[in-house]
């Protein structure tokens, strides 16, 4: 089984931009910081328009968002959290984390890294209307 699953996991991580394999890059719990000039409400609107995230259950709180997906053929479900950490000089800092709903998951085939990277792309490509 290992001969089948591990190479596919490494393939998917490389596809998501991983060049060096560390404990952090191989983890099923992924987290990154992103900066944006857009507030949480504007970010929420953009994420609700996205094809992948619009299908997930969304919970909005004062300082963040939480997305959750159910069981699919690709995963046991994901839980994505976005927290607004600070705001300095009209720049918001967001911490985006993604992990499997099933806490005993050992290999996610890069799914959580893909979630974090896709949200990062949405944050970076928000139209600049300010």
Secondary structure, DSSP 8 states (H G I E B T S, - for coil): -HHHHHHHHHHHHHHTT--S--HHHH-S-EEEEEEESS-HHHHHHHHHHSTTGGGSEEEE-SSEEEEE----SS-S-EEEEEEEEEEETTEEEEEEEEEESSTT----TTHHHHHHHHHHHHHHTS----
